[in-house]
Amino acid sequence: MARRKVSMDGNTAAAHVSYAFTEVAAIYPITPSSPMAEVTDTWSATNKNIFGEPAVNIFGERVKVMEMQSEAGAAGAVHGSLAAGALTTTYTASQGLLLMI
Protein backbone atom coordinates (compact mmCIF):
# COMPACT_ATOMS: atom_id res chain seq x y z
CA MET A 1 0.00 0.00 0.00
CA ALA A 2 1.46 3.33 -1.07
CA ARG A 3 1.68 6.16 1.42
CA ARG A 4 -0.02 9.42 0.58
CA LYS A 5 2.32 12.35 0.18
CA VAL A 6 1.47 15.95 0.99
CA SER A 7 3.74 18.98 0.73
CA MET A 8 3.82 21.08 3.91
CA ASP A 9 6.09 23.45 5.75
CA GLY A 10 8.14 22.46 8.78
CA ASN A 11 5.72 23.97 11.30
CA THR A 12 2.80 21.95 9.93
CA ALA A 13 4.92 18.80 9.89
CA ALA A 14 5.94 19.38 13.52
CA ALA A 15 2.29 20.00 14.49
CA HIS A 16 1.27 16.79 12.69
CA VAL A 17 3.76 14.72 14.69
CA SER A 18 3.07 16.45 18.02
CA TYR A 19 -0.70 16.05 17.53
CA ALA A 20 -0.26 12.28 17.38
CA PHE A 21 1.48 12.20 20.77
CA THR A 22 -0.68 14.77 22.58
CA GLU A 23 -3.79 14.42 24.72
CA VAL A 24 -3.93 18.04 25.94
CA ALA A 25 -2.55 21.17 24.28
CA ALA A 26 -2.36 24.33 26.42
CA ILE A 27 -1.83 27.28 24.09
CA TYR A 28 -1.47 31.04 24.30
CA PRO A 29 -1.23 32.70 20.89
CA ILE A 30 1.55 35.25 21.11
CA THR A 31 2.84 37.38 18.26
CA PRO A 32 5.13 36.55 16.61
CA SER A 33 4.93 32.78 16.91
CA SER A 34 4.83 29.73 14.71
CA PRO A 35 1.47 28.52 13.38
CA MET A 36 1.74 25.16 15.20
CA ALA A 37 -0.78 26.09 17.93
CA GLU A 38 -3.28 27.40 15.38
CA VAL A 39 -2.90 24.27 13.23
CA THR A 40 -3.44 22.02 16.25
CA ASP A 41 -6.46 24.06 17.35
CA THR A 42 -7.98 23.93 13.85
CA TRP A 43 -7.50 20.17 13.53
CA SER A 44 -9.07 19.56 16.93
CA ALA A 45 -12.02 21.90 16.27
CA THR A 46 -12.81 20.59 12.77
CA ASN A 47 -11.75 16.98 13.43
CA LYS A 48 -9.83 17.01 10.13
CA ASN A 49 -6.06 16.80 9.73
CA ILE A 50 -3.92 17.86 6.77
CA PHE A 51 -4.94 14.72 4.86
CA GLY A 52 -8.66 15.42 5.38
CA GLU A 53 -8.89 12.42 7.70
CA PRO A 54 -10.23 12.46 11.28
CA ALA A 55 -7.75 14.31 13.49
CA VAL A 56 -7.02 11.77 16.21
CA ASN A 57 -3.95 11.05 18.31
CA ILE A 58 -2.37 7.61 18.79
CA PHE A 59 -5.13 6.76 21.28
CA GLY A 60 -7.86 7.47 18.69
CA GLU A 61 -9.01 10.67 20.44
CA ARG A 62 -9.11 14.33 19.46
CA VAL A 63 -6.66 16.56 21.28
CA LYS A 64 -8.21 18.76 23.98
CA VAL A 65 -7.01 22.29 23.25
CA MET A 66 -7.15 24.92 26.00
CA GLU A 67 -6.43 28.53 25.05
CA MET A 68 -5.07 30.34 28.07
CA GLN A 69 -4.95 34.08 28.87
CA SER A 70 -1.16 34.25 29.33
CA GLU A 71 2.03 32.28 29.00
CA ALA A 72 1.95 31.78 32.77
CA GLY A 73 -1.50 30.22 32.44
CA ALA A 74 -0.28 27.93 29.67
CA ALA A 75 2.70 26.88 31.78
CA GLY A 76 0.43 26.20 34.77
CA ALA A 77 -2.00 24.18 32.64
CA VAL A 78 0.89 22.14 31.23
CA HIS A 79 2.24 21.38 34.71
CA GLY A 80 -1.19 20.42 36.03
CA SER A 81 -2.03 18.27 33.03
CA LEU A 82 1.30 16.47 33.19
CA ALA A 83 0.89 15.90 36.94
CA ALA A 84 -2.49 14.31 36.19
CA GLY A 85 -0.78 11.93 33.76
CA ALA A 86 -1.81 13.36 30.37
CA LEU A 87 0.56 13.71 27.43
CA THR A 88 0.69 17.47 27.12
CA THR A 89 2.06 19.98 24.62
CA THR A 90 2.40 23.73 24.46
CA TYR A 91 3.63 25.90 21.61
CA THR A 92 5.33 29.24 22.14
CA ALA A 93 7.78 31.73 20.74
CA SER A 94 11.15 32.56 22.27
CA GLN A 95 9.78 35.46 24.35
CA GLY A 96 6.91 33.21 25.50
CA LEU A 97 9.40 30.63 26.71
CA LEU A 98 11.14 33.32 28.75
CA LEU A 99 7.80 34.26 30.31
CA MET A 100 7.12 30.60 31.15
CA ILE A 101 10.44 30.31 32.96
Secondary structure, 3 states (H helix, E strand, C coil): CCCCCCCCCHHHHHHHHHHHCCCEEEECCCCCCCCHHHHHHHHHHHCCCCCCCCCCCCCCCCCEEEECCCHHHHHHHHHHHHHCCCCEECCCCHHHHHHHC
